[in-house]
Amino acid sequence: MIGDKAPDIRSTTIDGKMINLSQFQGKLVLLDFWGSWCTPCRKANPELAKLYNEFHDTLHSNFEIVSIAIDDDTTALRQAIAQDGLAWPYQIMEPKSGGPATLDYKIKTIPASYLINDQQMIIKVNPGIEELRDILNKFVAVHYSKIKADSTGRK
């Protein structure tokens, strides 16, 4: 799937807001498939939350995480989101039996993640936290060089 256009996700967050992956065109997006019952997912969540908190504001909201929980228990899911510090607003829930995003991304096991660039292309599958940090640091460097060039009138 690396190099492919990311399948669009059209869903509703657990808070009732409509979301389309295409609304994030121009941003770096991590799609994170997980579950409240998944021990490796829960272990990774605090590190992912730390990464989000570190880069979301630095990149002026040009980095987003969309979480897709493969879960059948809304109460357990909401508790896990709170306990693990998942502060981003894009929380989707699909049944363990499968949902549109799960099928489009051919999810067989979780945790699973897809890093999608600003052109909506999949650039990494299942990147680790340190690999994500390296990519985001490079994205910060590019982002700030563009801001500096724009402020001086150079391209």
Phi, psi and omega in degrees: 000341179301132182092348178276155172292135181291130174302136180290143176249127174237113185206184176239134178289169179293347176262008174087012179265137177288142180220138172234137176300326182297341178291347181262012177308135181092357180239159172272128186231134171254119171270122184240113177266127184205185176204150181295337183268355187268108183301312178298326178296311183295326179292323181280334186305313180299324178291322177294320177297319178298317179297315178300312181297326181289321189252337185302309180286321179304322181266016177050049178066020176271008173230125180229154173242133173244115180264133177239105182274126175269095193206152177244000185238099183299320181297312179297323179296311180299322177295318180296318179301314180293312183296324184270356176073034181280091190278346183287149187278353188262083181244115180246147177237130173236150182293154177301334179286351177115149178217181184304312181293319179302318179288315181299324182264006176052048181284122179250325178221157174234154005288151175214145179212156180226126175263126186242130183278183184292349176258011178069030177256143177284122181250340177210145174242128179055049176290144175284170182300314181293323176296317176300316179301316178299315180297316181293323176298319177294320179297321177299314181300315179294315181302313182288329176292325176293318179297316181295316179297319179295323182287336179262356180085002177267151179242000000 
